[in-house]
């Protein structure tokens, strides 16, 4: 007899902190990691939001002293009740920052602190810090952004939450011909024009890098195997580093003169090496279908 599968709990993150400490940046990064992010959501509607459809999803809710109905004691009480529910996995994050740095940021952006009224910004920050003290003590996680720029904060958010991100970084390998111009967007470019060119072999000229005979010809070049190994090893090291920095897509371009022989074969071999290392690249051959590709291989384009 069939049984219903258990419904996974909704992941709920409550994110707050001092104004200017980086809440907007943190929410945007969470959104890039696949979370649904809502800022300044009324606290009194929190239960209704969680009761809505969306089990198993990740929801990040940002709030601060500007949020309607903001009372730290009420936030903590509502969060405690949500934490007792079996359908919700609750966590909380507080963003802190040294007051002198917040003053610098306010001066730099020329924004006014909403608690300032006729008071200097230093007094407004002090009042806000006192107001938020219970939430700071209550939070599960704390990030001090005093010495962090936007990129640093994004990296810290990824360190904390990327393990549960639903999307993997996409990797694309594109072969191309320099004679038709480089791809408009490429993070890394490898030039294969140092290899022997099959274009100058009459029986290979009309074939492509996908043909076995062309591949065998290119692979015989003494410079091919050692440099292929170096490229794959380099990419195997770089790709996880790009992913850790939050990059959602890496485009790798592999070029030769006409984009028909050397770049095609090399891109396929790089992809095979990356797959062996656990990556899942997509391979595209930009110039392979071009009727005039062979015409671009002239005596001065070896």
C-alpha positions as CSV (number, residue, x, y, z in Angstrom):
1,X,0.0,0.0,0.0
2,X,1.3,3.4,-1.0
3,X,2.2,5.8,1.8
4,X,2.5,9.6,1.6
5,X,6.1,10.8,1.6
6,X,7.0,13.0,4.5
7,X,6.7,16.7,3.8
8,X,10.1,18.4,4.3
9,X,10.2,21.4,6.6
10,X,10.4,24.9,5.2
11,X,13.8,26.5,5.9
12,X,13.2,29.9,7.5
13,X,15.9,32.5,8.1
14,X,15.2,35.7,10.1
15,X,17.8,38.3,9.2
16,X,18.2,41.5,11.1
17,X,20.8,44.0,12.3
18,X,21.9,47.6,12.3
19,X,21.0,49.8,9.4
20,X,23.9,50.1,7.1
21,X,25.4,46.7,8.2
22,X,24.6,45.0,4.9
23,X,21.2,43.4,5.2
24,X,20.3,44.2,1.6
25,X,23.5,42.7,0.3
26,X,23.0,39.6,2.4
27,X,19.4,39.1,1.2
28,X,20.4,39.5,-2.5
29,X,23.1,36.9,-2.0
30,X,20.7,34.5,-0.4
31,X,18.3,35.1,-3.3
32,X,21.2,34.2,-5.7
33,X,21.6,31.0,-3.7
34,X,18.0,30.0,-4.4
35,X,16.2,31.4,-1.3
36,X,13.0,33.4,-1.5
37,X,14.0,36.7,0.1
38,X,11.5,39.3,1.5
39,X,12.7,42.5,3.2
40,X,10.8,44.6,5.8
41,X,7.9,42.1,6.1
42,X,5.4,43.1,8.8
43,X,6.2,41.0,11.9
44,X,2.5,40.5,12.7
45,X,2.0,38.7,9.4
46,X,4.9,36.3,9.9
47,X,2.7,33.4,11.0
48,X,0.4,33.8,8.1
49,X,3.3,33.8,5.6
50,X,4.8,30.6,7.1
51,X,1.3,29.0,7.0
52,X,1.1,29.5,3.3
53,X,2.1,27.0,0.7
54,X,5.8,26.3,0.3
55,X,6.9,23.4,2.4
56,X,10.5,22.4,1.8
57,X,11.4,25.8,0.3
58,X,13.9,28.3,1.7
59,X,12.6,31.6,2.9
60,X,14.7,34.5,4.2
61,X,12.9,37.4,5.9
62,X,14.7,40.6,6.6
63,X,13.6,43.2,9.1
64,X,15.0,46.1,11.0
65,X,14.0,49.0,13.2
66,X,12.2,50.5,10.2
67,X,9.9,47.5,9.8
68,X,6.3,48.1,10.6
69,X,5.4,46.8,14.1
70,X,9.0,46.2,15.0
71,X,9.3,45.2,18.6
72,X,12.3,42.9,19.5
73,X,10.4,41.1,22.2
74,X,7.6,40.3,19.8
75,X,10.0,39.1,17.1
76,X,11.7,36.7,19.6
77,X,8.3,35.4,20.9
78,X,7.0,34.8,17.4
79,X,10.2,33.1,16.4
80,X,10.2,30.9,19.5
81,X,6.7,29.7,18.5
82,X,7.7,29.0,14.9
83,X,10.7,27.1,16.2
84,X,8.4,24.6,17.9
85,X,6.6,23.7,14.7
86,X,7.6,20.6,13.0
87,X,7.1,22.1,9.5
88,X,9.6,24.9,10.0
89,X,13.4,24.8,10.3
90,X,14.2,28.1,11.9
91,X,17.5,30.0,12.0
92,X,18.4,33.7,12.7
93,X,21.3,35.9,11.6
94,X,22.3,39.3,13.0
95,X,24.5,41.8,11.1
96,X,26.6,44.0,13.4
97,X,29.0,46.8,12.6
98,X,31.2,49.2,14.6
99,X,29.5,52.6,15.1
100,X,32.4,54.6,13.6
101,X,32.2,52.5,10.4
102,X,28.4,53.0,10.2
103,X,29.0,56.8,10.5
104,X,31.5,56.6,7.6
105,X,29.0,54.7,5.5
106,X,26.2,57.2,6.2
107,X,28.5,60.1,5.3
108,X,29.6,58.3,2.1
109,X,26.0,57.6,1.0
110,X,24.6,60.8,2.4
111,X,21.6,58.9,3.7
112,X,19.8,59.9,6.9
113,X,19.3,57.5,9.8
114,X,15.5,57.2,10.4
115,X,16.0,57.6,14.2
116,X,18.1,60.7,13.9
117,X,15.3,63.3,13.8
118,X,17.2,66.3,15.1
119,X,20.0,64.2,16.7
120,X,23.4,63.5,15.2
121,X,23.8,60.2,13.4
122,X,26.0,58.9,16.3
123,X,23.2,59.3,18.7
124,X,20.7,57.5,16.3
125,X,23.1,54.6,15.9
126,X,23.5,54.3,19.7
127,X,19.8,54.3,20.2
128,X,19.3,51.7,17.5
129,X,22.1,49.5,19.0
130,X,20.3,49.6,22.4
131,X,17.0,48.7,20.8
132,X,18.4,45.7,18.9
133,X,20.5,44.4,21.8
134,X,18.0,41.6,22.6
135,X,18.0,40.4,19.0
136,X,21.7,40.4,18.9
137,X,21.9,38.2,22.0
138,X,19.2,35.9,20.7
139,X,20.5,35.3,17.1
140,X,22.0,32.0,16.2
141,X,24.6,33.5,14.0
142,X,26.4,36.9,13.9
143,X,28.4,38.6,11.2
144,X,30.4,41.7,12.1
145,X,30.7,43.6,8.8
146,X,33.0,46.4,10.1
147,X,35.9,45.3,8.0
148,X,34.0,43.6,5.2
149,X,33.2,45.1,1.8
150,X,30.2,43.9,-0.2
151,X,32.1,41.1,-1.8
152,X,33.4,39.9,1.5
153,X,29.9,39.8,3.0
154,X,28.6,37.9,0.0
155,X,31.4,35.4,0.5
156,X,30.5,35.0,4.2
157,X,26.9,34.4,3.3
158,X,27.9,31.7,0.8
159,X,30.1,30.1,3.5
160,X,27.1,29.8,5.8
161,X,24.4,28.9,3.4
162,X,25.7,27.7,0.0
163,X,25.8,24.1,1.2
164,X,22.0,24.0,1.0
165,X,21.8,26.0,-2.2
166,X,19.7,24.3,-4.8
167,X,21.7,25.4,-7.9
168,X,25.1,24.3,-9.0
169,X,27.5,26.5,-10.9
170,X,27.1,26.0,-14.7
171,X,30.3,25.4,-16.8
172,X,30.3,26.0,-20.5
173,X,33.2,25.1,-22.9
174,X,33.0,26.8,-26.3
175,X,35.3,26.2,-29.2
176,X,35.8,29.1,-31.6
177,X,37.9,30.5,-34.4
178,X,40.0,33.6,-33.8
179,X,39.5,34.6,-37.4
180,X,35.8,35.2,-36.7
181,X,36.4,37.0,-33.4
182,X,36.5,35.9,-29.8
183,X,33.3,35.0,-27.9
184,X,31.8,38.2,-26.4
185,X,31.7,36.7,-22.9
186,X,34.5,34.4,-21.7
187,X,36.0,34.1,-18.2
188,X,38.9,32.0,-19.4
189,X,40.4,31.7,-23.0
190,X,42.9,29.1,-24.1
191,X,44.7,29.5,-27.5
192,X,45.4,26.2,-29.3
193,X,47.2,27.8,-32.3
194,X,50.5,26.5,-31.1
195,X,49.5,23.0,-32.1
196,X,50.0,21.4,-35.6
197,X,47.2,22.4,-37.9
198,X,45.2,19.6,-39.6
199,X,44.0,22.1,-42.2
200,X,47.3,21.5,-44.1
201,X,46.6,17.8,-44.4
202,X,44.5,17.3,-47.5
203,X,42.7,14.2,-46.2
204,X,41.8,16.0,-42.9
205,X,41.0,19.5,-44.1
206,X,37.2,18.9,-44.7
207,X,36.9,16.9,-41.4
208,X,36.5,18.4,-37.9
209,X,37.9,17.9,-34.5
210,X,35.1,15.5,-33.8
211,X,36.5,13.0,-36.3
212,X,38.9,10.4,-34.9
213,X,41.5,10.9,-37.5
214,X,41.7,14.6,-36.8
215,X,41.9,14.0,-33.1
216,X,44.7,11.4,-33.6
217,X,46.7,14.0,-35.7
218,X,46.3,16.7,-33.0
219,X,47.1,14.3,-30.2
220,X,50.4,13.4,-31.8
221,X,51.7,16.9,-31.4
222,X,54.3,16.7,-28.5
223,X,52.8,19.9,-27.0
224,X,49.3,18.6,-26.8
225,X,49.2,16.0,-24.0
226,X,51.2,17.9,-21.3
227,X,49.4,21.2,-21.9
228,X,46.0,19.5,-21.9
229,X,46.9,18.0,-18.5
230,X,47.9,21.5,-17.2
231,X,44.7,23.1,-18.4
232,X,42.5,20.4,-16.8
233,X,44.4,20.6,-13.6
234,X,44.2,24.4,-13.6
235,X,40.4,24.3,-14.2
236,X,39.9,21.6,-11.6
237,X,41.5,24.0,-9.1
238,X,39.8,27.2,-10.3
239,X,36.2,26.1,-10.7
240,X,35.6,25.3,-7.0
241,X,37.1,28.7,-6.2
242,X,34.8,30.4,-8.6
243,X,31.9,28.5,-7.0
244,X,33.0,29.5,-3.5
245,X,32.9,33.2,-4.7
246,X,29.3,32.8,-5.8
247,X,29.8,32.7,-9.5
248,X,26.7,31.0,-11.1
249,X,28.3,30.4,-14.5
250,X,31.8,30.0,-15.9
251,X,32.4,30.3,-19.6
252,X,35.6,28.8,-20.9
253,X,36.6,29.5,-24.6
254,X,39.0,27.3,-26.5
255,X,40.3,28.9,-29.8
256,X,42.2,28.1,-32.9
257,X,42.3,29.9,-36.3
258,X,39.1,28.7,-37.9
259,X,37.4,27.0,-35.0
260,X,37.1,23.7,-36.8
261,X,39.9,21.3,-35.8
262,X,42.2,22.1,-32.9
263,X,39.8,24.0,-30.7
264,X,37.0,21.5,-31.2
265,X,39.1,18.5,-30.3
266,X,40.8,20.2,-27.3
267,X,37.4,21.4,-26.0
268,X,36.1,17.9,-26.1
269,X,39.2,16.5,-24.3
270,X,39.1,19.3,-21.6
271,X,35.4,18.4,-21.0
272,X,36.2,14.7,-20.7
273,X,38.9,15.6,-18.1
274,X,36.6,17.8,-16.1
275,X,33.9,15.1,-16.1
276,X,36.4,12.7,-14.7
277,X,37.0,15.2,-11.9
278,X,33.3,15.4,-11.1
279,X,32.2,18.5,-13.1
280,X,29.4,18.6,-15.7
281,X,30.4,21.0,-18.4
282,X,28.3,21.8,-21.5
283,X,30.3,21.8,-24.8
284,X,29.4,24.2,-27.7
285,X,31.2,24.5,-31.0
286,X,30.6,28.0,-32.3
287,X,32.1,27.8,-35.7
288,X,31.8,24.1,-36.5
289,X,28.7,24.5,-38.7
290,X,30.1,27.6,-40.6
291,X,30.4,26.9,-44.3
292,X,33.4,29.3,-44.6
293,X,35.4,28.0,-41.7
294,X,38.0,26.3,-44.0
295,X,38.4,29.5,-46.0
296,X,39.7,31.3,-42.9
297,X,42.7,28.9,-42.8
298,X,45.1,30.7,-45.1
299,X,48.9,30.5,-45.4
300,X,49.3,33.3,-42.9
301,X,46.9,31.7,-40.4
302,X,48.7,28.6,-39.4
